[in-house]
Every structure is written in C-alpha cells, then in structure tokens.
C-alpha cells in the first residue's frame, strides 16, 4: 500500500480532449513501508532538501543577497570576482539535479533513483571544491560536512535503489 500517491496532468492531448473529465492524470507513488520504504523515503528527503536549499541559496548568491555573509575575499583562489556564476551553478546544477532526482524517484520509484547518483556526485563535487578553493576562515564547517554526507548518502542510496529496481516495473518501482 503506497504511503502517498501524487497525481498531476501530464499536458498530453488527453488533457485537452475531455477524457477523464478533461485531464489525463498520472499516478505516481512510492512504497514507504518497512525498512526498504524508509530508505526510499530518506533518499527522497535528501534529494528534496538539497533541491529546496540549493536553488534559493544559489539565487541569493547570484543576486548578491548573501554578500555580507560570504565576502568576495573568499573567492581569491577562484577565477571569480563575484558570486554570480557560482550562484547560478549552485542553483541550476546542484539544485536542479537534486530536483530532477526527486522527481524521477517520485515518478518511477526504484528505477528512477538512478538520477540521485549523479545529483549526489555533483553535490559532493560542489562541496569538495568549496572546501578546497574558498579562502574561508572555517573550511569544512559543520554545514559543509552535512552536505558532503548528504551527497554521499544520495550516491549510496541511489545506487542501492536503482540496482534494486532494475527489474521492477517502470511505474511505482515497488518490490
């Protein structure tokens, strides 16, 4: 029994031609029961949390809203003079890949979890680069280490779930 089922209109012709009351609905659900379900839920939570923090965080960096918190002095060892490009990369690449991973996991279950692997690699690469290149007073801060651990967990759980779901049906991925 799925913990949650989400539905949305796919934008296909069936949405416009009156079938199903004018909408073609797609059902997506993740089985979140038992230990396996908890691990799936943890992966979805990680993907979602990274997306929900990286996208607005990157936008804030790009528009200069974080200039007091992150001085441009920290960029000395990088090719950047401002946080505009790093903010766009954080928002688009780190946040976007995590959002895509969460969406694929919701849509396809275990087979869709494979998207969490590159998203986790991107996050680990981002944090590692940040720790090495930024001239910050506290490299390897607790927040950076937490995101590093989250990226590693996304890779591990994504591999586990995608390998587990390799032979599962394309929808729901429940086995």
C-alpha positions as YAML, in Angstrom:
chain: A
units: angstrom
residues:
- id: 1
  name: UNK
  ca: [0.00, 0.00, 0.00]
- id: 2
  name: UNK
  ca: [1.66, 3.27, -1.05]
- id: 3
  name: UNK
  ca: [2.27, 5.86, 1.60]
- id: 4
  name: UNK
  ca: [1.35, 8.60, -0.81]
- id: 5
  name: UNK
  ca: [0.04, 8.89, -4.30]
- id: 6
  name: UNK
  ca: [0.50, 12.06, -6.26]
- id: 7
  name: UNK
  ca: [-1.44, 12.89, -9.39]
- id: 8
  name: UNK
  ca: [-0.96, 15.57, -11.98]
- id: 9
  name: UNK
  ca: [-1.99, 16.33, -15.51]
- id: 10
  name: UNK
  ca: [0.73, 15.41, -17.98]
- id: 11
  name: UNK
  ca: [-0.10, 18.04, -20.59]
- id: 12
  name: UNK
  ca: [-0.76, 15.33, -23.18]
- id: 13
  name: UNK
  ca: [-3.60, 15.57, -25.72]
- id: 14
  name: UNK
  ca: [-5.88, 13.64, -23.33]
- id: 15
  name: UNK
  ca: [-5.76, 16.66, -21.01]
- id: 16
  name: UNK
  ca: [-7.38, 18.76, -23.69]
- id: 17
  name: UNK
  ca: [-9.83, 16.38, -25.36]
- id: 18
  name: UNK
  ca: [-12.12, 15.74, -22.44]
- id: 19
  name: UNK
  ca: [-11.03, 12.24, -21.41]
- id: 20
  name: UNK
  ca: [-11.08, 11.68, -17.67]
- id: 21
  name: UNK
  ca: [-13.06, 14.85, -17.10]
- id: 22
  name: UNK
  ca: [-10.69, 16.90, -19.25]
- id: 23
  name: UNK
  ca: [-7.44, 15.67, -17.76]
- id: 24
  name: UNK
  ca: [-5.13, 12.75, -18.22]
- id: 25
  name: UNK
  ca: [-3.81, 12.04, -14.77]
- id: 26
  name: UNK
  ca: [-0.66, 10.19, -13.98]
- id: 27
  name: UNK
  ca: [-0.41, 8.34, -10.73]
- id: 28
  name: UNK
  ca: [2.93, 8.14, -9.06]
- id: 29
  name: UNK
  ca: [3.63, 6.66, -5.71]
- id: 30
  name: UNK
  ca: [6.42, 5.36, -3.57]
- id: 31
  name: UNK
  ca: [6.01, 2.43, -1.29]
- id: 32
  name: UNK
  ca: [7.35, 3.70, 2.02]
- id: 33
  name: UNK
  ca: [6.52, 0.78, 4.27]
- id: 34
  name: UNK
  ca: [9.15, -1.24, 6.13]
- id: 35
  name: UNK
  ca: [12.90, -0.70, 6.14]
- id: 36
  name: UNK
  ca: [13.09, -0.53, 2.35]
- id: 37
  name: UNK
  ca: [10.39, 2.13, 2.38]
- id: 38
  name: UNK
  ca: [12.27, 4.13, 5.00]
- id: 39
  name: UNK
  ca: [15.38, 4.08, 2.82]
- id: 40
  name: UNK
  ca: [13.35, 5.23, -0.19]
- id: 41
  name: UNK
  ca: [11.85, 7.98, 1.93]
- id: 42
  name: UNK
  ca: [15.30, 9.01, 3.15]
- id: 43
  name: UNK
  ca: [16.54, 9.29, -0.44]
- id: 44
  name: UNK
  ca: [13.52, 11.36, -1.42]
- id: 45
  name: UNK
  ca: [14.04, 13.60, 1.63]
- id: 46
  name: UNK
  ca: [17.73, 14.10, 0.79]
- id: 47
  name: UNK
  ca: [17.05, 14.90, -2.87]
- id: 48
  name: UNK
  ca: [14.23, 17.25, -1.92]
- id: 49
  name: UNK
  ca: [16.14, 19.01, 0.86]
- id: 50
  name: UNK
  ca: [19.15, 19.63, -1.37]
- id: 51
  name: UNK
  ca: [16.90, 21.00, -4.12]
- id: 52
  name: UNK
  ca: [14.93, 23.18, -1.71]
- id: 53
  name: UNK
  ca: [18.07, 24.71, -0.22]
- id: 54
  name: UNK
  ca: [20.40, 24.88, -3.24]
- id: 55
  name: UNK
  ca: [18.01, 26.58, -5.65]
- id: 56
  name: UNK
  ca: [17.10, 29.59, -3.47]
- id: 57
  name: UNK
  ca: [20.60, 29.65, -1.95]
- id: 58
  name: UNK
  ca: [22.14, 29.86, -5.40]
- id: 59
  name: UNK
  ca: [19.74, 32.60, -6.45]
- id: 60
  name: UNK
  ca: [20.57, 34.56, -3.27]
- id: 61
  name: UNK
  ca: [24.30, 34.23, -4.04]
- id: 62
  name: UNK
  ca: [23.84, 35.22, -7.69]
- id: 63
  name: UNK
  ca: [21.89, 38.39, -6.91]
- id: 64
  name: UNK
  ca: [24.21, 39.46, -4.11]
- id: 65
  name: UNK
  ca: [21.82, 38.93, -1.22]
- id: 66
  name: UNK
  ca: [24.49, 36.94, 0.68]
- id: 67
  name: UNK
  ca: [27.41, 39.35, 0.17]
- id: 68
  name: UNK
  ca: [27.71, 40.17, 3.89]
- id: 69
  name: UNK
  ca: [27.65, 36.52, 4.89]
- id: 70
  name: UNK
  ca: [30.03, 35.37, 2.15]
- id: 71
  name: UNK
  ca: [32.59, 38.11, 1.42]
- id: 72
  name: UNK
  ca: [34.16, 38.20, -2.02]
- id: 73
  name: UNK
  ca: [37.59, 37.93, -0.30]
- id: 74
  name: UNK
  ca: [36.86, 34.21, -0.03]
- id: 75
  name: UNK
  ca: [36.98, 33.98, -3.85]
- id: 76
  name: UNK
  ca: [40.71, 34.85, -4.03]
- id: 77
  name: UNK
  ca: [41.74, 31.33, -5.07]
- id: 78
  name: UNK
  ca: [38.97, 31.02, -7.68]
- id: 79
  name: UNK
  ca: [38.55, 32.54, -11.15]
- id: 80
  name: UNK
  ca: [35.51, 34.51, -9.92]
- id: 81
  name: UNK
  ca: [35.28, 38.10, -8.72]
- id: 82
  name: UNK
  ca: [31.67, 37.80, -7.53]
- id: 83
  name: UNK
  ca: [29.31, 35.00, -6.52]
- id: 84
  name: UNK
  ca: [27.12, 35.46, -9.61]
- id: 85
  name: UNK
  ca: [28.43, 32.45, -11.60]
- id: 86
  name: UNK
  ca: [28.86, 30.20, -8.55]
- id: 87
  name: UNK
  ca: [25.30, 31.11, -7.51]
- id: 88
  name: UNK
  ca: [23.93, 30.16, -10.91]
- id: 89
  name: UNK
  ca: [25.86, 26.87, -10.80]
- id: 90
  name: UNK
  ca: [24.64, 26.14, -7.26]
- id: 91
  name: UNK
  ca: [21.05, 26.86, -8.18]
- id: 92
  name: UNK
  ca: [20.95, 25.29, -11.62]
- id: 93
  name: UNK
  ca: [23.35, 22.38, -11.46]
- id: 94
  name: UNK
  ca: [23.32, 21.35, -7.80]
- id: 95
  name: UNK
  ca: [19.71, 22.28, -7.03]
- id: 96
  name: UNK
  ca: [18.39, 21.37, -10.47]
- id: 97
  name: UNK
  ca: [19.97, 17.91, -10.48]
- id: 98
  name: UNK
  ca: [18.60, 17.20, -6.99]
- id: 99
  name: UNK
  ca: [15.12, 18.39, -8.02]
- id: 100
  name: UNK
  ca: [15.25, 16.19, -11.11]
- id: 101
  name: UNK
  ca: [16.38, 13.24, -8.99]
- id: 102
  name: UNK
  ca: [13.47, 13.73, -6.57]
- id: 103
  name: UNK
  ca: [11.00, 13.99, -9.45]
- id: 104
  name: UNK
  ca: [12.33, 10.82, -11.10]
- id: 105
  name: UNK
  ca: [12.19, 8.93, -7.81]
- id: 106
  name: UNK
  ca: [8.58, 10.00, -7.31]
- id: 107
  name: UNK
  ca: [7.63, 9.21, -10.88]
- id: 108
  name: UNK
  ca: [9.43, 5.90, -11.38]
- id: 109
  name: UNK
  ca: [10.23, 4.56, -7.90]
- id: 110
  name: UNK
  ca: [13.38, 2.48, -7.55]
- id: 111
  name: UNK
  ca: [14.34, 2.65, -11.26]
- id: 112
  name: UNK
  ca: [14.15, 6.46, -11.09]
- id: 113
  name: UNK
  ca: [16.51, 6.51, -8.14]
- id: 114
  name: UNK
  ca: [19.46, 6.25, -10.52]
- id: 115
  name: UNK
  ca: [19.09, 10.02, -11.02]
- id: 116
  name: UNK
  ca: [20.14, 10.52, -7.39]
- id: 117
  name: UNK
  ca: [23.60, 9.15, -8.13]
- id: 118
  name: UNK
  ca: [24.81, 11.95, -10.44]
- id: 119
  name: UNK
  ca: [22.98, 14.51, -8.30]
- id: 120
  name: UNK
  ca: [24.92, 13.24, -5.27]
- id: 121
  name: UNK
  ca: [28.19, 13.30, -7.20]
- id: 122
  name: UNK
  ca: [27.50, 16.90, -8.25]
- id: 123
  name: UNK
  ca: [26.81, 17.85, -4.62]
- id: 124
  name: UNK
  ca: [29.97, 16.12, -3.35]
- id: 125
  name: UNK
  ca: [31.99, 17.83, -6.07]
- id: 126
  name: UNK
  ca: [30.47, 21.21, -5.23]
- id: 127
  name: UNK
  ca: [31.19, 20.90, -1.51]
- id: 128
  name: UNK
  ca: [34.67, 19.49, -2.07]
- id: 129
  name: UNK
  ca: [35.51, 22.34, -4.42]
- id: 130
  name: UNK
  ca: [34.08, 24.84, -1.95]
- id: 131
  name: UNK
  ca: [36.20, 23.46, 0.90]
- id: 132
  name: UNK
  ca: [39.39, 23.40, -1.18]
- id: 133
  name: UNK
  ca: [39.07, 26.66, -3.14]
- id: 134
  name: UNK
  ca: [37.26, 29.13, -0.91]
- id: 135
  name: UNK
  ca: [39.56, 31.13, 1.35]
- id: 136
  name: UNK
  ca: [37.11, 30.90, 4.24]
- id: 137
  name: UNK
  ca: [38.01, 31.06, 7.92]
- id: 138
  name: UNK
  ca: [36.29, 27.75, 8.74]
- id: 139
  name: UNK
  ca: [36.82, 25.29, 5.87]
- id: 140
  name: UNK
  ca: [34.90, 22.10, 6.41]
- id: 141
  name: UNK
  ca: [32.22, 23.77, 8.54]
- id: 142
  name: UNK
  ca: [29.51, 21.56, 10.05]
- id: 143
  name: UNK
  ca: [27.09, 22.69, 7.34]
- id: 144
  name: UNK
  ca: [29.54, 21.76, 4.58]
- id: 145
  name: UNK
  ca: [30.21, 18.39, 6.20]
- id: 146
  name: UNK
  ca: [26.47, 17.74, 6.50]
- id: 147
  name: UNK
  ca: [26.00, 18.44, 2.78]
- id: 148
  name: UNK
  ca: [29.02, 16.29, 1.98]
- id: 149
  name: UNK
  ca: [27.43, 13.43, 3.94]
- id: 150
  name: UNK
  ca: [24.10, 14.08, 2.20]
- id: 151
  name: UNK
  ca: [25.78, 13.84, -1.21]
- id: 152
  name: UNK
  ca: [27.48, 10.57, -0.27]
- id: 153
  name: UNK
  ca: [24.16, 9.21, 1.03]
- id: 154
  name: UNK
  ca: [22.43, 10.25, -2.21]
- id: 155
  name: UNK
  ca: [25.02, 8.29, -4.20]
- id: 156
  name: UNK
  ca: [24.81, 5.22, -1.95]
- id: 157
  name: UNK
  ca: [21.03, 5.12, -1.60]
- id: 158
  name: UNK
  ca: [20.56, 5.98, -5.27]
- id: 159
  name: UNK
  ca: [22.78, 3.08, -6.33]
- id: 160
  name: UNK
  ca: [21.05, 0.72, -3.92]
- id: 161
  name: UNK
  ca: [17.53, 1.66, -5.01]
- id: 162
  name: UNK
  ca: [18.29, 1.78, -8.72]
- id: 163
  name: UNK
  ca: [20.00, -1.63, -8.65]
- id: 164
  name: UNK
  ca: [17.13, -2.99, -6.61]
- id: 165
  name: UNK
  ca: [14.63, -1.60, -9.08]
- id: 166
  name: UNK
  ca: [16.50, -2.59, -12.25]
- id: 167
  name: UNK
  ca: [13.97, -5.32, -12.97]
- id: 168
  name: UNK
  ca: [10.98, -3.59, -11.34]
- id: 169
  name: UNK
  ca: [8.10, -2.23, -13.40]
- id: 170
  name: UNK
  ca: [8.65, 1.31, -14.67]
- id: 171
  name: UNK
  ca: [5.84, 2.66, -12.50]
- id: 172
  name: UNK
  ca: [6.00, 2.80, -8.71]
- id: 173
  name: UNK
  ca: [9.07, 0.57, -8.54]
- id: 174
  name: UNK
  ca: [7.58, -1.35, -5.62]
- id: 175
  name: UNK
  ca: [9.05, -4.78, -4.98]
...
